[in-house]
């Protein structure tokens, strides 16, 4: 009986999701990292005036939207899946 209760507790603690949580976390990490690198490159180009500063603000905003979307997807997959 005690083993069954421990097994139920262990299953509750494990992360579950519609999509494999490890894959979702890896995908989120890759997407956010690539967005961050692209945003950093654009910021450096703007500092050296190789691109317009308007592109920098758009890149930062895009990075924010992508990061938020992947974080929300990860949360929903793990909590509600």
N, C-alpha and C positions, 0 to 999 in steps of 0.2 A: 504494500500500500504506500509506504513511504517513497519507494522508488518511482511509483506512478506520479505522485505529487511533485517530486523533484523533476521528473521528465516534463510535466506540464509547465512548470515554472521555467525550465530551460527553453522550451519552445516559445513561450511568451516573450522571453528576453531576446531571442534571435530576431534579427531583422528580416522581415518578410516583405515581399512586394509583388506586384504584377510582373514586373521585369526584375531580373536578378539584381539585388541591391549592390553587389560588388561591381557589376558591369556598369550600372547607372553612375556609381561614384567615380569609376575610372573615366567614363565618358564625360561627366561633369568636370572632372579635374583637367582633362585634355582640352575641352572647349574653353574653359575659363583661362587656362594657361596660354593657349594660342591667342585668345582675345587680348590678354594682358600684354603679350609680346608685341602684337600688332599695334596696340595703343601706344606702347612705349616707343616703338620705332617712329610712329607718326609724330609723337611729341618731340623726339630728338630732331626729326626733319624740320619741324616747325621752328625749333630754336635756331637752327642754322638757315632758316628761311628758304628751304627747298620746297616747302609746301605752304599752303595758306593756313592761317590760324583757325579758320572756320572748320577745316578738316579735323583739327585736333578736338574741338568741342564735339563734333559729330562722332568722332571715334570714342571719346570718353563716354558719351551718352549711349552709344551702341554697346560698349563694353558693359555698362551698367545694366542695360536691358537684358543682354545675353546672360550675364551672371545671375541676375535675379530670376530669370526664367529657368535656368538649369537648377538653381537652388530650390525653387518652388517645386519643380518636377521631382527632384530627389526626395524632398520632404513628403510630398503626396504619395510617391511610390512606396516609401518606407512606412509611413504612418497609416495610410488608408488602404494600402494594397494588401 
